Amino acid sequence: MMLLSQTLCLCLALALSNAAPTLHDVMMAGPLDHGHDHHKDEAHHNANPDRCDGIEFDAITPDEKGNTFFFKGDHLWKGFTGPAQVSNASFKELDDYHHLGHIDAAFRMHNKEKHEDHDHIYVFLDNKVFSYYNHNLEEGYPKDIQLDFPGVPSHLDAAVECPKGECTSDSVLFFKGEEVYNYDIATQSVKERQWAHLPNCTSAFRWLEQYYCFHGHNFTRFHPVSGEVNGAYPKDARHYFMRCPNFGHGGEAKVPKCSEVTLDAITSDDSGKTYAFTGHIYMRLDTHRDGKHAFPIARTWKEVTNGVDAVFSYSDKIYIIKGDQVYIYKSAAPSTLIEGYPKSLKEELGIEGPVNAAFVCADHHIVHIIQGKKMQDIDLSATPRIVAREAPLPISGIEAGTCGPDGIKVFVGSEYYHYETPRLLAFSRIRPEPKKITPEMMGCVE
């Protein structure tokens, strides 16, 4: 399995600590005047800062397309690699309203109830807030912070979105010194608290349902409701969120060609998260708001360390098949191995291994197991589980399969075949034209 094992070694180091850059970025990527010295501003403006020097970020936020911006002074970096650029090249009005050479905080709004606000970037400077969408300043901005976020103080240190499910309701966490302000978007109410154990955050970042407080060139991962910190922190961002010489294990990883992509398994869980597996790596494919991402399988399913043969989702659980063993995990984060597992394939599904691919269609109880050129159907609602039907397949070499709203996809090398239903896959004697894995699917290049 050469797809990403050779090209994503940076992601391995990142993911082991629950922080990593996007797969795309790893592989590709009245006016306020406080009497500031404008000549110094101009000199600073012309100096191109290097984030690998261990600098402290003023703010971090993704945009509506999943691009992440790191702000420092009057510069920013777009993504986890590449040189700095002046901030006003992307957010030109910021320079019209100040000569301070920095912003205080920024976050991407999560408010699906108000489409006119959802996915907008909010940037905070002193007592003002700017709202951007597609890098255009919205009409009526900047405003006083209190007009949009009553109860939230000025001169903030950091801000980060917190969607419902991760927080009690759609919220924004604002940081100022040791104070944390939990702002409820719907009710516009504010709860103030102190998380004394958390460092003072100069910027904050939500990434793949995890929350990070940046301080200096370090970061600390925390729980957005309790502020709890688990694990060995702080960590140096240059090992994880940055691609820096002599840091991490990324080397000069290159983007694989789509013709080189092969999958061991692919599945979508009941919450809509889609996972693709290859070697000891898995990718999140559903995270268009944050880009595509790659991690070691053991990051999420810690008992599975050497790759998988097949994976399928059923009844809020993820079944991982490796050799003659079945591991069953609760889908909800964090993934927890069900007590008593792994069990043998024979005991769990009534078959012998090995298994090449497996998939379950939504609202169905049948798992379709592919072994060589045959497909076996097993009723997961039955006890004991036995093969209810077996059929020969028109395609050999299937390595992964998935069932979605648009039908069945079975993967052979860097190609896949599309069928409308499992029955057509099993009984059609005419093989459809194969389709190529695309950059949009896997983050590869043509």
C-alpha positions as CSV (number, residue, x, y, z in Angstrom):
1,M,0.0,0.0,0.0
2,M,2.1,2.9,-1.3
3,L,-0.6,5.6,-1.3
4,L,0.1,7.7,1.7
5,S,2.4,5.6,3.8
6,Q,5.4,7.1,2.1
7,T,4.1,10.6,1.6
8,L,2.4,11.4,5.0
9,C,5.1,10.7,7.5
10,L,4.6,14.3,8.8
11,C,1.0,13.5,9.5
12,L,2.1,10.5,11.6
13,A,4.0,12.7,14.1
14,L,1.2,15.2,14.1
15,A,-1.6,12.8,14.6
16,L,0.0,11.0,17.5
17,S,-0.5,14.1,19.5
18,N,-4.0,14.8,18.2
19,A,-2.9,17.8,16.1
20,A,-2.0,17.8,12.4
21,P,-2.2,19.9,9.3
22,T,-4.6,19.2,6.5
23,L,-3.7,16.5,4.1
24,H,-4.0,19.0,1.3
25,D,-1.6,21.5,2.9
26,V,0.9,18.9,4.1
27,M,1.2,17.5,0.6
28,M,0.7,20.5,-1.7
29,A,-1.3,23.8,1.4
30,G,-13.4,56.4,12.7
31,P,-9.9,55.0,12.1
32,L,-7.8,53.9,15.1
33,D,-4.6,55.7,15.6
34,H,-2.6,55.5,18.8
35,G,0.4,57.6,17.8
36,H,2.3,54.6,16.5
37,D,5.5,55.2,14.6
38,H,4.5,54.7,11.0
39,H,8.1,54.4,9.8
40,K,8.6,51.5,12.1
41,D,5.3,50.1,10.8
42,E,6.6,50.3,7.2
43,A,9.9,48.7,8.2
44,H,8.0,45.9,10.0
45,H,5.7,45.6,7.0
46,N,8.6,45.0,4.7
47,A,10.2,42.4,7.0
48,N,8.9,39.0,6.1
49,P,8.5,37.0,9.3
50,D,9.3,33.3,9.6
51,R,6.8,31.3,11.7
52,C,9.5,28.7,12.2
53,D,11.4,31.1,14.3
54,G,9.0,30.3,17.1
55,I,6.9,33.4,16.9
56,E,3.6,33.9,18.8
57,F,0.5,34.1,16.6
58,D,-2.0,36.9,17.2
59,A,-5.0,34.9,15.8
60,I,-5.8,31.7,13.9
61,T,-8.9,31.1,11.9
62,P,-10.2,29.0,8.9
63,D,-12.3,30.6,6.2
64,E,-15.4,29.2,4.6
65,K,-13.4,27.1,2.2
66,G,-11.3,25.4,4.9
67,N,-8.2,27.5,4.3
68,T,-6.5,28.3,7.7
69,F,-5.0,31.8,8.3
70,F,-2.3,32.4,10.9
71,F,-2.0,36.1,11.8
72,K,1.2,37.7,13.2
73,G,1.6,41.5,13.2
74,D,0.7,42.9,9.8
75,H,1.4,39.5,8.1
76,L,-0.4,36.2,7.8
77,W,0.3,32.7,6.5
78,K,-2.3,30.9,4.5
79,G,-2.2,27.2,5.4
80,F,0.5,25.2,7.2
81,T,3.3,25.8,4.7
82,G,4.6,28.6,2.6
83,P,5.9,32.1,3.2
84,A,4.2,35.0,4.9
85,Q,2.2,37.7,3.1
86,V,0.9,41.0,4.2
87,S,-2.5,40.8,5.9
88,N,-4.1,43.5,3.8
89,A,-3.5,41.5,0.7
90,S,-6.3,39.2,1.9
91,F,-8.2,41.5,4.3
92,K,-7.4,44.9,2.9
93,E,-9.6,47.0,5.2
94,L,-7.6,46.1,8.3
95,D,-4.8,48.4,7.3
96,D,-7.3,51.2,6.7
97,Y,-8.4,51.2,10.3
98,H,-5.3,50.9,12.3
99,H,-1.5,51.2,12.3
100,L,-1.0,48.8,15.2
101,G,0.5,46.1,13.0
102,H,-1.7,43.3,14.5
103,I,-5.2,42.0,15.2
104,D,-6.4,40.8,18.6
105,A,-8.5,37.7,17.7
106,A,-10.4,36.0,14.9
107,F,-12.8,33.1,14.4
108,R,-15.1,31.5,11.8
109,M,-18.8,31.8,12.7
110,H,-20.8,28.6,13.1
111,N,-24.5,29.7,12.9
112,K,-26.6,27.6,10.5
113,E,-29.7,29.4,11.7
114,K,-28.5,32.6,10.2
115,H,-27.1,32.0,6.7
116,E,-26.0,35.6,6.5
117,D,-23.6,35.0,9.3
118,H,-22.6,31.4,8.9
119,D,-19.0,30.8,7.9
120,H,-18.1,34.5,8.0
121,I,-14.7,35.4,9.5
122,Y,-14.9,37.8,12.4
123,V,-11.8,39.8,13.1
124,F,-11.4,41.8,16.4
125,L,-9.2,44.8,16.9
126,D,-9.4,46.9,20.0
127,N,-13.1,47.6,20.4
128,K,-14.0,46.9,16.8
129,V,-15.2,43.8,15.0
130,F,-14.9,43.2,11.2
131,S,-17.0,40.6,9.4
132,Y,-15.6,39.1,6.2
133,Y,-17.0,36.6,3.7
134,N,-15.0,35.5,0.7
135,H,-12.4,38.0,1.9
136,N,-14.9,40.9,1.4
137,L,-15.8,43.2,4.2
138,E,-19.6,43.0,4.9
139,E,-21.6,46.2,4.7
140,G,-21.8,48.1,7.9
141,Y,-18.5,46.9,9.3
142,P,-16.4,47.5,11.3
143,K,-18.7,47.8,14.3
144,D,-18.3,48.2,18.0
145,I,-17.9,44.7,19.5
146,Q,-20.8,45.3,21.8
147,L,-23.2,45.7,18.9
148,D,-22.6,42.2,17.6
149,F,-21.4,40.5,20.8
150,P,-23.0,42.2,23.8
151,G,-21.2,41.4,27.0
152,V,-17.9,40.5,25.3
153,P,-15.0,42.8,26.2
154,S,-12.7,44.7,23.9
155,H,-9.0,44.2,23.5
156,L,-9.4,40.4,23.3
157,D,-6.6,37.9,23.3
158,A,-8.3,35.0,21.3
159,A,-11.6,33.6,20.0
160,V,-12.8,30.3,18.6
161,E,-16.1,28.9,17.4
162,C,-17.7,26.0,19.3
163,P,-20.7,24.3,17.5
164,K,-23.6,22.7,19.3
165,G,-22.7,19.2,20.3
166,E,-19.2,20.2,21.3
167,C,-20.5,23.0,23.4
168,T,-24.1,23.1,24.8
169,S,-25.2,25.4,22.0
170,D,-23.7,27.1,19.1
171,S,-21.2,29.3,20.9
172,V,-18.0,31.4,20.7
173,L,-15.2,31.2,23.3
174,F,-13.5,34.5,23.8
175,F,-10.3,34.7,25.8
176,K,-8.9,37.8,27.7
177,G,-6.2,37.2,30.2
178,E,-7.3,34.5,32.6
179,E,-11.0,35.1,31.7
180,V,-13.0,33.0,29.3
181,Y,-16.3,34.3,28.0
182,N,-18.7,31.6,26.6
183,Y,-21.0,33.5,24.2
184,D,-24.3,31.8,23.3
185,I,-25.0,32.9,19.7
186,A,-28.8,32.3,19.8
187,T,-29.5,34.0,23.2
188,Q,-26.6,36.5,23.1
189,S,-25.9,35.6,26.7
190,V,-22.4,35.4,28.2
191,K,-21.0,33.1,30.9
192,E,-17.7,34.2,32.3
193,R,-15.3,31.7,33.9
194,Q,-11.7,31.2,34.7
195,W,-9.6,28.2,33.6
196,A,-6.6,28.9,35.7
197,H,-4.9,25.7,34.6
198,L,-5.0,26.7,31.0
199,P,-2.2,29.1,29.8
200,N,-3.3,32.6,28.7
201,C,-4.1,32.1,25.0
202,T,-2.8,34.5,22.4
203,S,-4.8,32.6,19.8
204,A,-7.2,29.7,19.7
205,F,-8.1,27.2,17.0
206,R,-10.7,24.5,16.5
207,W,-9.6,21.7,14.2
208,L,-11.4,18.5,13.6
209,E,-13.6,18.8,16.7
210,Q,-10.5,19.4,18.9
211,Y,-9.6,22.8,20.6
212,Y,-6.2,24.3,20.9
213,C,-4.9,27.3,22.9
214,F,-1.7,28.8,21.4
215,H,0.7,30.6,23.7
216,G,4.1,31.6,22.5
217,H,5.2,29.0,19.9
218,N,3.5,26.3,21.9
219,F,-0.1,25.0,22.1
220,T,-2.2,23.2,24.7
221,R,-5.3,21.1,23.7
222,F,-8.3,21.7,26.0
223,H,-11.9,20.7,26.4
224,P,-14.2,23.5,25.2
225,V,-16.8,23.1,28.0
226,S,-14.6,22.4,31.1
227,G,-11.2,23.7,29.9
228,E,-9.8,20.4,31.0
229,V,-6.3,19.5,29.6
230,N,-5.5,15.9,29.1
231,G,-2.1,14.7,28.0
232,A,1.4,16.1,28.0
233,Y,1.2,19.7,27.2
234,P,2.3,22.3,26.1
235,K,3.8,21.1,22.7
236,D,5.7,23.0,20.1
237,A,3.5,24.0,17.2
238,R,6.4,23.6,14.8
239,H,6.3,19.9,15.3
240,Y,2.6,19.7,14.5
241,F,0.9,22.6,12.9
242,M,3.9,23.9,10.9
243,R,6.2,22.4,8.4
244,C,9.6,23.6,9.6
245,P,13.1,22.4,9.0
246,N,14.5,20.2,11.8
247,F,11.0,19.9,13.3
248,G,8.6,17.0,13.0
249,H,9.2,14.1,10.6
250,G,7.7,15.5,7.4
251,G,10.8,15.9,5.2
252,E,9.7,17.0,1.8
253,A,6.6,14.9,1.4
254,K,5.0,15.2,-2.0
255,V,1.5,14.9,-3.2
256,P,0.8,11.4,-4.5
257,K,-0.7,11.1,-8.0
258,C,-4.2,9.9,-8.1
259,S,-3.0,7.0,-10.2
260,E,-1.0,5.9,-7.2
261,V,-3.9,5.9,-4.7
262,T,-5.1,2.5,-3.4
263,L,-7.5,1.9,-0.5
264,D,-7.8,-0.9,2.0
265,A,-11.2,0.2,3.3
266,I,-13.7,3.1,3.2
267,T,-16.8,3.8,5.3
268,S,-19.1,6.5,6.6
269,D,-20.5,6.4,10.1
270,D,-24.0,7.3,11.3
271,S,-22.9,10.9,12.0
272,G,-21.7,11.4,8.4
273,K,-18.0,11.2,9.0
274,T,-16.2,9.4,6.1
275,Y,-13.0,7.5,6.7
276,A,-10.6,6.1,4.0
277,F,-7.9,3.6,5.1
278,T,-4.6,2.7,3.5
279,G,-1.7,1.0,5.2
280,H,-1.5,2.3,8.8
281,I,-3.1,5.7,7.8
282,Y,-6.7,6.8,7.6
283,M,-8.1,10.0,6.2
284,R,-11.2,12.1,7.0
285,L,-12.9,12.9,3.7
286,D,-15.9,14.7,5.0
287,T,-14.2,17.7,6.5
288,H,-14.5,20.2,3.6
289,R,-14.7,23.0,6.2
290,D,-11.2,22.1,7.4
291,G,-9.7,20.3,4.5
292,K,-8.9,16.6,4.1
293,H,-6.7,15.1,6.8
294,A,-4.6,12.0,7.4
295,F,-3.7,10.2,10.7
296,P,-2.3,6.9,11.9
297,I,-5.2,4.5,12.5
298,A,-4.1,4.0,16.1
299,R,-4.8,7.6,16.8
300,T,-8.5,6.9,16.8
301,W,-8.7,3.2,17.1
302,K,-5.7,2.6,19.4
303,E,-5.9,-1.2,19.4
304,V,-5.5,-1.4,15.6
305,T,-1.9,-0.7,14.8
306,N,-0.9,-2.5,11.5
307,G,-3.6,-1.5,9.0
308,V,-7.0,-3.0,8.3
309,D,-8.6,-5.4,5.8
310,A,-12.1,-4.1,5.8
311,V,-14.3,-1.6,7.8
312,F,-18.0,-1.0,7.9
313,S,-20.4,1.0,10.1
314,Y,-23.6,-0.2,11.6
315,S,-25.9,0.9,14.5
316,D,-23.6,3.7,15.8
317,K,-20.6,1.3,15.8
318,I,-17.6,0.8,13.5
319,Y,-16.5,-2.7,12.7
320,I,-12.8,-3.1,11.8
321,I,-11.7,-6.4,10.4
322,K,-8.0,-7.4,10.5
323,G,-7.0,-10.9,9.7
324,D,-9.4,-13.3,11.4
325,Q,-10.3,-10.7,14.1
326,V,-13.2,-8.2,14.4
327,Y,-12.8,-5.0,16.5
328,I,-16.1,-3.1,17.3
329,Y,-15.9,0.5,18.4
330,K,-18.5,3.0,19.5
331,S,-18.7,5.6,16.8
332,A,-19.0,8.6,19.2
333,A,-15.7,10.3,20.0
334,P,-13.6,9.2,21.6
335,S,-13.8,5.8,19.9
336,T,-14.0,3.1,22.6
337,L,-13.5,-0.6,22.0
338,I,-16.6,-2.6,23.0
339,E,-15.9,-4.8,26.0
340,G,-15.0,-8.4,25.0
341,Y,-13.5,-7.5,21.6
342,P,-11.7,-8.3,19.4
343,K,-13.5,-11.5,18.6
344,S,-12.9,-14.0,15.8
345,L,-14.7,-13.5,12.4
346,K,-16.2,-16.9,12.9
347,E,-17.7,-16.0,16.2
348,E,-18.9,-12.5,15.2
349,L,-20.0,-13.0,11.5
350,G,-20.0,-16.7,11.0
351,I,-17.3,-16.7,8.3
352,E,-13.6,-17.5,7.9
353,G,-11.1,-14.8,6.8
354,P,-9.5,-13.1,5.1
355,V,-11.9,-10.4,4.0
356,N,-11.2,-8.0,1.2
357,A,-14.0,-5.4,1.6
358,A,-17.2,-4.9,3.5
359,F,-20.0,-2.3,3.4
360,V,-23.5,-1.7,4.9
361,C,-26.1,0.6,3.2
362,A,-27.9,3.1,5.4
363,D,-31.0,1.8,7.2
364,H,-30.2,-1.7,6.2
365,H,-29.1,-4.7,8.4
366,I,-27.1,-6.6,5.8
367,V,-23.3,-6.4,5.7
368,H,-22.0,-7.3,2.3
369,I,-18.7,-9.1,2.7
370,I,-16.4,-9.4,-0.3
371,Q,-13.9,-12.3,-0.4
372,G,-12.1,-12.7,-3.7
373,K,-14.7,-12.9,-6.5
374,K,-17.7,-13.6,-4.3
375,M,-19.9,-11.5,-2.1
376,Q,-21.6,-12.9,1.0
377,D,-24.6,-11.2,2.7
378,I,-24.9,-11.5,6.5
379,D,-27.9,-10.3,8.4
380,L,-26.6,-8.3,11.4
381,S,-29.9,-8.3,13.1
382,A,-30.0,-12.1,13.2
383,T,-28.6,-14.4,16.0
384,P,-26.5,-16.3,15.3
385,R,-25.1,-14.4,12.3
386,I,-24.7,-16.6,9.2
387,V,-24.3,-16.2,5.5
388,A,-27.8,-15.6,4.1
389,R,-26.8,-15.3,0.5
390,E,-23.7,-15.8,-1.6
391,A,-23.1,-14.6,-5.2
392,P,-20.2,-14.5,-7.6
393,L,-18.9,-11.0,-8.6
394,P,-18.1,-9.8,-12.1
395,I,-15.0,-7.9,-10.8
396,S,-11.9,-9.4,-9.2
397,G,-9.3,-7.6,-7.1
398,I,-11.8,-5.5,-5.1
399,E,-10.0,-3.9,-2.1
400,A,-12.6,-1.6,-0.6
401,G,-16.3,-0.8,-0.9
402,T,-18.8,1.7,0.3
403,C,-22.5,2.3,0.1
404,G,-23.9,5.9,0.0
405,P,-26.8,7.9,-1.3
406,D,-25.5,7.6,-4.9
407,G,-25.1,3.9,-4.7
408,I,-22.2,1.4,-4.4
409,K,-18.5,2.1,-5.1
410,V,-16.0,-0.7,-5.1
411,F,-12.3,0.2,-5.4
412,V,-9.7,-1.7,-7.4
413,G,-6.4,0.0,-7.3
414,S,-6.7,3.6,-8.3
415,E,-10.1,3.0,-10.0
416,Y,-13.6,2.3,-8.8
417,Y,-16.8,0.9,-10.2
418,H,-20.2,2.3,-9.5
419,Y,-23.4,0.3,-9.1
420,E,-26.8,1.6,-8.1
421,T,-27.5,-1.3,-5.6
422,P,-25.7,-4.3,-4.0
423,R,-28.0,-6.6,-6.1
424,L,-26.7,-5.1,-9.3
425,L,-23.2,-5.5,-8.1
426,A,-23.8,-9.2,-7.4
427,F,-25.9,-10.2,-10.4
428,S,-24.8,-7.8,-13.2
429,R,-22.8,-9.7,-15.8
430,I,-21.8,-6.5,-17.6
431,R,-18.9,-4.7,-15.9
432,P,-19.3,-0.9,-16.0
433,E,-16.6,1.4,-17.2
434,P,-14.2,2.1,-14.3
435,K,-13.8,5.6,-13.0
436,K,-10.6,7.2,-11.8
437,I,-10.1,8.4,-8.2
438,T,-10.0,12.2,-8.4
439,P,-8.3,15.0,-6.5
440,E,-11.6,16.1,-5.0
441,M,-12.1,12.6,-3.5
442,M,-8.7,12.0,-2.0
443,G,-6.6,15.2,-2.2
444,C,-4.2,13.6,-4.7
445,V,-3.0,15.2,-8.0
446,E,-3.6,14.3,-11.6
